[in-house]
Amino acid sequence: MYLHPLKIGKVKLENNIILAPMAGVTNQPFRIIAKSFGPAMVCTEMASAKAIFYQDSKTKRLLNTRRRKRPH
């Protein structure tokens, strides 16, 4: 098939399927569900660098990756 291992720099992924970051879509529950379908990597919600710099509380929630709910 079209699946094969992927290497990006020193990072080795088990396959070449990556969930792209999508604003308004890739929140934590969506990433957890998507990960169950087998992609090697999932990405967080798109976020403003300025909001991250100023530690905006809404942006922090979008980027939530608490270990207990993190996709494996």
PyMOL Python script that loads the backbone (N, CA, C, O; Angstrom):
from pymol import cmd

cmd.read_pdbstr("""\
ATOM      1  N   MET A   1       0.839  -1.181   0.000  1.00  0.00           N
ATOM      2  CA  MET A   1       0.000   0.000   0.000  1.00  0.00           C
ATOM      3  C   MET A   1       0.886   1.246   0.000  1.00  0.00           C
ATOM      4  O   MET A   1       2.074   1.151  -0.308  1.00  0.00           O
ATOM      5  N   TYR A   2       0.339   2.394   0.334  1.00  0.00           N
ATOM      6  CA  TYR A   2       1.066   3.657   0.306  1.00  0.00           C
ATOM      7  C   TYR A   2       1.680   4.035   1.648  1.00  0.00           C
ATOM      8  O   TYR A   2       2.365   5.053   1.748  1.00  0.00           O
ATOM      9  N   LEU A   3       1.444   3.226   2.682  1.00  0.00           N
ATOM     10  CA  LEU A   3       2.011   3.523   3.988  1.00  0.00           C
ATOM     11  C   LEU A   3       3.453   3.053   4.060  1.00  0.00           C
ATOM     12  O   LEU A   3       3.788   1.949   3.632  1.00  0.00           O
ATOM     13  N   HIS A   4       4.294   3.908   4.606  1.00  0.00           N
ATOM     14  CA  HIS A   4       5.687   3.536   4.819  1.00  0.00           C
ATOM     15  C   HIS A   4       6.250   4.396   5.942  1.00  0.00           C
ATOM     16  O   HIS A   4       5.732   5.483   6.200  1.00  0.00           O
ATOM     17  N   PRO A   5       7.295   3.934   6.611  1.00  0.00           N
ATOM     18  CA  PRO A   5       7.912   4.732   7.674  1.00  0.00           C
ATOM     19  C   PRO A   5       8.396   6.078   7.125  1.00  0.00           C
ATOM     20  O   PRO A   5       8.732   6.195   5.947  1.00  0.00           O
ATOM     21  N   LEU A   6       8.424   7.077   7.988  1.00  0.00           N
ATOM     22  CA  LEU A   6       8.829   8.418   7.582  1.00  0.00           C
ATOM     23  C   LEU A   6       9.856   8.942   8.575  1.00  0.00           C
ATOM     24  O   LEU A   6       9.705   8.769   9.785  1.00  0.00           O
ATOM     25  N   LYS A   7      10.893   9.577   8.064  1.00  0.00           N
ATOM     26  CA  LYS A   7      11.910  10.181   8.917  1.00  0.00           C
ATOM     27  C   LYS A   7      11.996  11.663   8.595  1.00  0.00           C
ATOM     28  O   LYS A   7      12.180  12.051   7.441  1.00  0.00           O
ATOM     29  N   ILE A   8      11.859  12.496   9.636  1.00  0.00           N
ATOM     30  CA  ILE A   8      11.995  13.944   9.501  1.00  0.00           C
ATOM     31  C   ILE A   8      13.131  14.350  10.426  1.00  0.00           C
ATOM     32  O   ILE A   8      12.956  14.408  11.643  1.00  0.00           O
ATOM     33  N   GLY A   9      14.283  14.629   9.857  1.00  0.00           N
ATOM     34  CA  GLY A   9      15.463  14.897  10.676  1.00  0.00           C
ATOM     35  C   GLY A   9      15.805  13.660  11.475  1.00  0.00           C
ATOM     36  O   GLY A   9      16.019  12.591  10.903  1.00  0.00           O
ATOM     37  N   LYS A  10      15.858  13.787  12.792  1.00  0.00           N
ATOM     38  CA  LYS A  10      16.154  12.643  13.649  1.00  0.00           C
ATOM     39  C   LYS A  10      14.889  11.944  14.145  1.00  0.00           C
ATOM     40  O   LYS A  10      14.966  10.923  14.829  1.00  0.00           O
ATOM     41  N   VAL A  11      13.739  12.490  13.805  1.00  0.00           N
ATOM     42  CA  VAL A  11      12.466  11.915  14.255  1.00  0.00           C
ATOM     43  C   VAL A  11      12.024  10.829  13.284  1.00  0.00           C
ATOM     44  O   VAL A  11      11.916  11.062  12.080  1.00  0.00           O
ATOM     45  N   LYS A  12      11.769   9.635  13.823  1.00  0.00           N
ATOM     46  CA  LYS A  12      11.297   8.521  13.004  1.00  0.00           C
ATOM     47  C   LYS A  12       9.838   8.258  13.334  1.00  0.00           C
ATOM     48  O   LYS A  12       9.490   8.030  14.492  1.00  0.00           O
ATOM     49  N   LEU A  13       8.986   8.287  12.321  1.00  0.00           N
ATOM     50  CA  LEU A  13       7.558   8.024  12.494  1.00  0.00           C
ATOM     51  C   LEU A  13       7.224   6.650  11.934  1.00  0.00           C
ATOM     52  O   LEU A  13       7.847   6.197  10.974  1.00  0.00           O
ATOM     53  N   GLU A  14       6.239   5.986  12.535  1.00  0.00           N
ATOM     54  CA  GLU A  14       5.892   4.629  12.112  1.00  0.00           C
ATOM     55  C   GLU A  14       5.230   4.584  10.737  1.00  0.00           C
ATOM     56  O   GLU A  14       5.292   3.560  10.057  1.00  0.00           O
ATOM     57  N   ASN A  15       4.600   5.677  10.323  1.00  0.00           N
ATOM     58  CA  ASN A  15       4.022   5.729   8.975  1.00  0.00           C
ATOM     59  C   ASN A  15       4.035   7.168   8.469  1.00  0.00           C
ATOM     60  O   ASN A  15       4.483   8.077   9.169  1.00  0.00           O
ATOM     61  N   ASN A  16       3.545   7.367   7.259  1.00  0.00           N
ATOM     62  CA  ASN A  16       3.597   8.691   6.623  1.00  0.00           C
ATOM     63  C   ASN A  16       2.268   9.435   6.689  1.00  0.00           C
ATOM     64  O   ASN A  16       2.032  10.336   5.883  1.00  0.00           O
ATOM     65  N   ILE A  17       1.399   9.080   7.626  1.00  0.00           N
ATOM     66  CA  ILE A  17       0.118   9.763   7.784  1.00  0.00           C
ATOM     67  C   ILE A  17       0.239  10.774   8.919  1.00  0.00           C
ATOM     68  O   ILE A  17       0.553  10.413  10.053  1.00  0.00           O
ATOM     69  N   ILE A  18      -0.014  12.049   8.603  1.00  0.00           N
ATOM     70  CA  ILE A  18       0.077  13.136   9.577  1.00  0.00           C
ATOM     71  C   ILE A  18      -1.187  13.978   9.485  1.00  0.00           C
ATOM     72  O   ILE A  18      -1.571  14.419   8.402  1.00  0.00           O
ATOM     73  N   LEU A  19      -1.830  14.198  10.625  1.00  0.00           N
ATOM     74  CA  LEU A  19      -3.013  15.054  10.673  1.00  0.00           C
ATOM     75  C   LEU A  19      -2.543  16.501  10.716  1.00  0.00           C
ATOM     76  O   LEU A  19      -1.854  16.902  11.654  1.00  0.00           O
ATOM     77  N   ALA A  20      -2.906  17.279   9.719  1.00  0.00           N
ATOM     78  CA  ALA A  20      -2.484  18.677   9.626  1.00  0.00           C
ATOM     79  C   ALA A  20      -3.203  19.537  10.665  1.00  0.00           C
ATOM     80  O   ALA A  20      -4.320  19.213  11.069  1.00  0.00           O
ATOM     81  N   PRO A  21      -2.570  20.632  11.099  1.00  0.00           N
ATOM     82  CA  PRO A  21      -3.253  21.548  12.018  1.00  0.00           C
ATOM     83  C   PRO A  21      -4.332  22.314  11.258  1.00  0.00           C
ATOM     84  O   PRO A  21      -4.080  22.852  10.180  1.00  0.00           O
ATOM     85  N   MET A  22      -5.538  22.359  11.829  1.00  0.00           N
ATOM     86  CA  MET A  22      -6.649  23.065  11.183  1.00  0.00           C
ATOM     87  C   MET A  22      -7.353  23.929  12.218  1.00  0.00           C
ATOM     88  O   MET A  22      -7.848  23.417  13.222  1.00  0.00           O
ATOM     89  N   ALA A  23      -7.402  25.223  11.984  1.00  0.00           N
ATOM     90  CA  ALA A  23      -8.038  26.156  12.915  1.00  0.00           C
ATOM     91  C   ALA A  23      -9.514  25.809  13.067  1.00  0.00           C
ATOM     92  O   ALA A  23     -10.228  25.646  12.078  1.00  0.00           O
ATOM     93  N   GLY A  24      -9.958  25.698  14.302  1.00  0.00           N
ATOM     94  CA  GLY A  24     -11.354  25.415  14.582  1.00  0.00           C
ATOM     95  C   GLY A  24     -11.722  23.943  14.459  1.00  0.00           C
ATOM     96  O   GLY A  24     -12.889  23.590  14.626  1.00  0.00           O
ATOM     97  N   VAL A  25     -10.763  23.082  14.175  1.00  0.00           N
ATOM     98  CA  VAL A  25     -11.062  21.657  13.975  1.00  0.00           C
ATOM     99  C   VAL A  25     -10.242  20.758  14.895  1.00  0.00           C
ATOM    100  O   VAL A  25     -10.808  19.899  15.571  1.00  0.00           O
ATOM    101  N   THR A  26      -8.935  20.934  14.936  1.00  0.00           N
ATOM    102  CA  THR A  26      -8.072  19.973  15.616  1.00  0.00           C
ATOM    103  C   THR A  26      -7.899  20.258  17.105  1.00  0.00           C
ATOM    104  O   THR A  26      -6.779  20.389  17.600  1.00  0.00           O
ATOM    105  N   ASN A  27      -9.029  20.351  17.811  1.00  0.00           N
ATOM    106  CA  ASN A  27      -8.949  20.502  19.262  1.00  0.00           C
ATOM    107  C   ASN A  27      -8.596  19.148  19.882  1.00  0.00           C
ATOM    108  O   ASN A  27      -8.501  18.146  19.174  1.00  0.00           O
ATOM    109  N   GLN A  28      -8.407  19.120  21.175  1.00  0.00           N
ATOM    110  CA  GLN A  28      -7.921  17.905  21.826  1.00  0.00           C
ATOM    111  C   GLN A  28      -8.836  16.692  21.634  1.00  0.00           C
ATOM    112  O   GLN A  28      -8.326  15.620  21.310  1.00  0.00           O
ATOM    113  N   PRO A  29     -10.163  16.800  21.817  1.00  0.00           N
ATOM    114  CA  PRO A  29     -11.006  15.626  21.586  1.00  0.00           C
ATOM    115  C   PRO A  29     -10.903  15.090  20.146  1.00  0.00           C
ATOM    116  O   PRO A  29     -10.890  13.878  19.935  1.00  0.00           O
ATOM    117  N   PHE A  30     -10.832  15.985  19.175  1.00  0.00           N
ATOM    118  CA  PHE A  30     -10.695  15.561  17.785  1.00  0.00           C
ATOM    119  C   PHE A  30      -9.375  14.831  17.564  1.00  0.00           C
ATOM    120  O   PHE A  30      -9.337  13.817  16.867  1.00  0.00           O
ATOM    121  N   ARG A  31      -8.291  15.339  18.155  1.00  0.00           N
ATOM    122  CA  ARG A  31      -6.986  14.690  17.997  1.00  0.00           C
ATOM    123  C   ARG A  31      -6.977  13.296  18.602  1.00  0.00           C
ATOM    124  O   ARG A  31      -6.390  12.374  18.036  1.00  0.00           O
ATOM    125  N   ILE A  32      -7.622  13.140  19.743  1.00  0.00           N
ATOM    126  CA  ILE A  32      -7.687  11.824  20.386  1.00  0.00           C
ATOM    127  C   ILE A  32      -8.436  10.831  19.503  1.00  0.00           C
ATOM    128  O   ILE A  32      -7.993   9.696  19.332  1.00  0.00           O
ATOM    129  N   ILE A  33      -9.569  11.253  18.941  1.00  0.00           N
ATOM    130  CA  ILE A  33     -10.343  10.388  18.048  1.00  0.00           C
ATOM    131  C   ILE A  33      -9.547  10.080  16.784  1.00  0.00           C
ATOM    132  O   ILE A  33      -9.465   8.926  16.363  1.00  0.00           O
ATOM    133  N   ALA A  34      -8.960  11.115  16.180  1.00  0.00           N
ATOM    134  CA  ALA A  34      -8.198  10.916  14.937  1.00  0.00           C
ATOM    135  C   ALA A  34      -7.035   9.959  15.157  1.00  0.00           C
ATOM    136  O   ALA A  34      -6.746   9.130  14.294  1.00  0.00           O
ATOM    137  N   LYS A  35      -6.365  10.062  16.297  1.00  0.00           N
ATOM    138  CA  LYS A  35      -5.211   9.211  16.582  1.00  0.00           C
ATOM    139  C   LYS A  35      -5.610   7.735  16.622  1.00  0.00           C
ATOM    140  O   LYS A  35      -4.797   6.863  16.312  1.00  0.00           O
ATOM    141  N   SER A  36      -6.843   7.457  16.997  1.00  0.00           N
ATOM    142  CA  SER A  36      -7.297   6.061  17.053  1.00  0.00           C
ATOM    143  C   SER A  36      -7.379   5.426  15.662  1.00  0.00           C
ATOM    144  O   SER A  36      -7.460   4.203  15.553  1.00  0.00           O
ATOM    145  N   PHE A  37      -7.358   6.234  14.602  1.00  0.00           N
ATOM    146  CA  PHE A  37      -7.404   5.720  13.238  1.00  0.00           C
ATOM    147  C   PHE A  37      -6.015   5.448  12.661  1.00  0.00           C
ATOM    148  O   PHE A  37      -5.898   5.013  11.515  1.00  0.00           O
ATOM    149  N   GLY A  38      -4.967   5.698  13.441  1.00  0.00           N
ATOM    150  CA  GLY A  38      -3.637   5.261  13.062  1.00  0.00           C
ATOM    151  C   GLY A  38      -2.636   6.223  12.459  1.00  0.00           C
ATOM    152  O   GLY A  38      -1.606   5.756  11.972  1.00  0.00           O
ATOM    153  N   PRO A  39      -2.855   7.540  12.453  1.00  0.00           N
ATOM    154  CA  PRO A  39      -1.787   8.400  11.925  1.00  0.00           C
ATOM    155  C   PRO A  39      -0.571   8.366  12.849  1.00  0.00           C
ATOM    156  O   PRO A  39      -0.702   8.140  14.052  1.00  0.00           O
ATOM    157  N   ALA A  40       0.593   8.587  12.287  1.00  0.00           N
ATOM    158  CA  ALA A  40       1.819   8.595  13.089  1.00  0.00           C
ATOM    159  C   ALA A  40       1.909   9.843  13.957  1.00  0.00           C
ATOM    160  O   ALA A  40       2.525   9.817  15.022  1.00  0.00           O
ATOM    161  N   MET A  41       1.295  10.938  13.506  1.00  0.00           N
ATOM    162  CA  MET A  41       1.399  12.196  14.234  1.00  0.00           C
ATOM    163  C   MET A  41       0.129  13.015  14.033  1.00  0.00           C
ATOM    164  O   MET A  41      -0.437  13.048  12.941  1.00  0.00           O
ATOM    165  N   VAL A  42      -0.309  13.676  15.103  1.00  0.00           N
ATOM    166  CA  VAL A  42      -1.423  14.616  15.016  1.00  0.00           C
ATOM    167  C   VAL A  42      -0.931  15.965  15.520  1.00  0.00           C
ATOM    168  O   VAL A  42      -0.051  16.023  16.379  1.00  0.00           O
ATOM    169  N   CYS A  43      -1.487  17.039  14.997  1.00  0.00           N
ATOM    170  CA  CYS A  43      -1.047  18.396  15.360  1.00  0.00           C
ATOM    171  C   CYS A  43      -2.139  19.134  16.111  1.00  0.00           C
ATOM    172  O   CYS A  43      -3.326  18.867  15.926  1.00  0.00           O
ATOM    173  N   THR A  44      -1.728  20.059  16.957  1.00  0.00           N
ATOM    174  CA  THR A  44      -2.677  20.867  17.712  1.00  0.00           C
ATOM    175  C   THR A  44      -3.356  21.888  16.808  1.00  0.00           C
ATOM    176  O   THR A  44      -3.004  22.059  15.641  1.00  0.00           O
ATOM    177  N   GLU A  45      -4.308  22.535  17.374  1.00  0.00           N
ATOM    178  CA  GLU A  45      -5.028  23.634  16.742  1.00  0.00           C
ATOM    179  C   GLU A  45      -4.035  24.714  16.280  1.00  0.00           C
ATOM    180  O   GLU A  45      -2.999  24.913  16.914  1.00  0.00           O
ATOM    181  N   MET A  46      -4.345  25.397  15.198  1.00  0.00           N
ATOM    182  CA  MET A  46      -3.508  26.528  14.787  1.00  0.00           C
ATOM    183  C   MET A  46      -3.720  27.656  15.798  1.00  0.00           C
ATOM    184  O   MET A  46      -4.850  27.923  16.209  1.00  0.00           O
ATOM    185  N   ALA A  47      -2.641  28.310  16.191  1.00  0.00           N
ATOM    186  CA  ALA A  47      -2.741  29.358  17.204  1.00  0.00           C
ATOM    187  C   ALA A  47      -1.826  30.523  16.850  1.00  0.00           C
ATOM    188  O   ALA A  47      -0.805  30.354  16.183  1.00  0.00           O
ATOM    189  N   SER A  48      -2.209  31.686  17.302  1.00  0.00           N
ATOM    190  CA  SER A  48      -1.439  32.900  17.072  1.00  0.00           C
ATOM    191  C   SER A  48      -0.197  32.919  17.961  1.00  0.00           C
ATOM    192  O   SER A  48      -0.286  32.678  19.165  1.00  0.00           O
ATOM    193  N   ALA A  49       0.943  33.202  17.370  1.00  0.00           N
ATOM    194  CA  ALA A  49       2.178  33.312  18.143  1.00  0.00           C
ATOM    195  C   ALA A  49       2.078  34.451  19.165  1.00  0.00           C
ATOM    196  O   ALA A  49       2.621  34.359  20.265  1.00  0.00           O
ATOM    197  N   LYS A  50       1.385  35.508  18.789  1.00  0.00           N
ATOM    198  CA  LYS A  50       1.215  36.642  19.698  1.00  0.00           C
ATOM    199  C   LYS A  50       0.402  36.222  20.931  1.00  0.00           C
ATOM    200  O   LYS A  50       0.723  36.603  22.057  1.00  0.00           O
ATOM    201  N   ALA A  51      -0.650  35.436  20.700  1.00  0.00           N
ATOM    202  CA  ALA A  51      -1.475  34.961  21.817  1.00  0.00           C
ATOM    203  C   ALA A  51      -0.677  34.038  22.726  1.00  0.00           C
ATOM    204  O   ALA A  51      -0.849  34.066  23.945  1.00  0.00           O
ATOM    205  N   ILE A  52       0.191  33.223  22.146  1.00  0.00           N
ATOM    206  CA  ILE A  52       1.030  32.341  22.952  1.00  0.00           C
ATOM    207  C   ILE A  52       2.013  33.180  23.776  1.00  0.00           C
ATOM    208  O   ILE A  52       2.209  32.922  24.964  1.00  0.00           O
ATOM    209  N   PHE A  53       2.626  34.176  23.145  1.00  0.00           N
ATOM    210  CA  PHE A  53       3.586  35.038  23.830  1.00  0.00           C
ATOM    211  C   PHE A  53       2.947  35.727  25.038  1.00  0.00           C
ATOM    212  O   PHE A  53       3.552  35.806  26.107  1.00  0.00           O
ATOM    213  N   TYR A  54       1.712  36.228  24.859  1.00  0.00           N
ATOM    214  CA  TYR A  54       1.026  36.937  25.943  1.00  0.00           C
ATOM    215  C   TYR A  54       0.240  35.999  26.856  1.00  0.00           C
ATOM    216  O   TYR A  54      -0.497  36.458  27.729  1.00  0.00           O
ATOM    217  N   GLN A  55       0.390  34.690  26.661  1.00  0.00           N
ATOM    218  CA  GLN A  55      -0.227  33.661  27.495  1.00  0.00           C
ATOM    219  C   GLN A  55      -1.742  33.822  27.606  1.00  0.00           C
ATOM    220  O   GLN A  55      -2.306  33.771  28.698  1.00  0.00           O
ATOM    221  N   ASP A  56      -2.387  34.018  26.459  1.00  0.00           N
ATOM    222  CA  ASP A  56      -3.842  34.147  26.398  1.00  0.00           C
ATOM    223  C   ASP A  56      -4.505  32.858  26.897  1.00  0.00           C
ATOM    224  O   ASP A  56      -4.139  31.766  26.463  1.00  0.00           O
ATOM    225  N   SER A  57      -5.472  32.981  27.799  1.00  0.00           N
ATOM    226  CA  SER A  57      -6.087  31.800  28.412  1.00  0.00           C
ATOM    227  C   SER A  57      -6.860  30.948  27.395  1.00  0.00           C
ATOM    228  O   SER A  57      -6.840  29.721  27.491  1.00  0.00           O
ATOM    229  N   LYS A  58      -7.533  31.570  26.433  1.00  0.00           N
ATOM    230  CA  LYS A  58      -8.260  30.798  25.412  1.00  0.00           C
ATOM    231  C   LYS A  58      -7.289  30.010  24.538  1.00  0.00           C
ATOM    232  O   LYS A  58      -7.572  28.873  24.162  1.00  0.00           O
ATOM    233  N   THR A  59      -6.168  30.603  24.221  1.00  0.00           N
ATOM    234  CA  THR A  59      -5.160  29.919  23.409  1.00  0.00           C
ATOM    235  C   THR A  59      -4.562  28.756  24.184  1.00  0.00           C
ATOM    236  O   THR A  59      -4.305  27.700  23.607  1.00  0.00           O
ATOM    237  N   LYS A  60      -4.339  28.929  25.467  1.00  0.00           N
ATOM    238  CA  LYS A  60      -3.820  27.835  26.290  1.00  0.00           C
ATOM    239  C   LYS A  60      -4.762  26.637  26.258  1.00  0.00           C
ATOM    240  O   LYS A  60      -4.311  25.493  26.209  1.00  0.00           O
ATOM    241  N   ARG A  61      -6.076  26.895  26.285  1.00  0.00           N
ATOM    242  CA  ARG A  61      -7.055  25.792  26.221  1.00  0.00           C
ATOM    243  C   ARG A  61      -7.003  25.098  24.867  1.00  0.00           C
ATOM    244  O   ARG A  61      -7.119  23.875  24.793  1.00  0.00           O
ATOM    245  N   LEU A  62      -6.830  25.874  23.789  1.00  0.00           N
ATOM    246  CA  LEU A  62      -6.741  25.269  22.457  1.00  0.00           C
ATOM    247  C   LEU A  62      -5.550  24.332  22.336  1.00  0.00           C
ATOM    248  O   LEU A  62      -5.624  23.296  21.676  1.00  0.00           O
ATOM    249  N   LEU A  63      -4.466  24.703  22.973  1.00  0.00           N
ATOM    250  CA  LEU A  63      -3.226  23.946  22.859  1.00  0.00           C
ATOM    251  C   LEU A  63      -3.048  22.919  23.969  1.00  0.00           C
ATOM    252  O   LEU A  63      -1.960  22.369  24.143  1.00  0.00           O
ATOM    253  N   ASN A  64      -4.104  22.664  24.709  1.00  0.00           N
ATOM    254  CA  ASN A  64      -4.046  21.738  25.828  1.00  0.00           C
ATOM    255  C   ASN A  64      -3.527  20.370  25.382  1.00  0.00           C
ATOM    256  O   ASN A  64      -4.077  19.761  24.465  1.00  0.00           O
ATOM    257  N   THR A  65      -2.486  19.901  26.024  1.00  0.00           N
ATOM    258  CA  THR A  65      -1.938  18.569  25.735  1.00  0.00           C
ATOM    259  C   THR A  65      -1.652  17.834  27.036  1.00  0.00           C
ATOM    260  O   THR A  65      -0.645  17.135  27.154  1.00  0.00           O
ATOM    261  N   ARG A  66      -2.539  17.992  28.011  1.00  0.00           N
ATOM    262  CA  ARG A  66      -2.318  17.315  29.295  1.00  0.00           C
ATOM    263  C   ARG A  66      -2.034  15.840  29.065  1.00  0.00           C
ATOM    264  O   ARG A  66      -2.718  15.185  28.279  1.00  0.00           O
ATOM    265  N   ARG A  67      -1.055  15.333  29.730  1.00  0.00           N
ATOM    266  CA  ARG A  67      -0.566  13.969  29.535  1.00  0.00           C
ATOM    267  C   ARG A  67      -1.692  12.919  29.621  1.00  0.00           C
ATOM    268  O   ARG A  67      -1.700  11.972  28.835  1.00  0.00           O
ATOM    269  N   ARG A  68      -2.626  13.069  30.547  1.00  0.00           N
ATOM    270  CA  ARG A  68      -3.642  12.034  30.716  1.00  0.00           C
ATOM    271  C   ARG A  68      -4.606  11.945  29.544  1.00  0.00           C
ATOM    272  O   ARG A  68      -5.248  10.910  29.363  1.00  0.00           O
ATOM    273  N   LYS A  69      -4.726  12.997  28.743  1.00  0.00           N
ATOM    274  CA  LYS A  69      -5.629  12.983  27.592  1.00  0.00           C
ATOM    275  C   LYS A  69      -4.867  13.068  26.274  1.00  0.00           C
ATOM    276  O   LYS A  69      -5.470  13.226  25.213  1.00  0.00           O
ATOM    277  N   ARG A  70      -3.584  12.967  26.339  1.00  0.00           N
ATOM    278  CA  ARG A  70      -2.743  13.109  25.141  1.00  0.00           C
ATOM    279  C   ARG A  70      -2.823  11.861  24.265  1.00  0.00           C
ATOM    280  O   ARG A  70      -2.760  10.744  24.779  1.00  0.00           O
ATOM    281  N   PRO A  71      -2.962  12.036  22.947  1.00  0.00           N
ATOM    282  CA  PRO A  71      -2.920  10.859  22.068  1.00  0.00           C
ATOM    283  C   PRO A  71      -1.562  10.179  22.168  1.00  0.00           C
ATOM    284  O   PRO A  71      -0.540  10.848  22.324  1.00  0.00           O
ATOM    285  N   HIS A  72      -1.546   8.861  22.080  1.00  0.00           N
ATOM    286  CA  HIS A  72      -0.290   8.113  22.168  1.00  0.00           C
ATOM    287  C   HIS A  72       0.145   7.653  20.811  1.00  0.00           C
ATOM    288  O   HIS A  72       1.183   7.006  20.682  1.00  0.00           O
TER     289      HIS A  72
END
""", "prot")
cmd.dss("prot")
cmd.show_as("cartoon", "prot")
cmd.util.cbc("prot")
cmd.orient("prot")
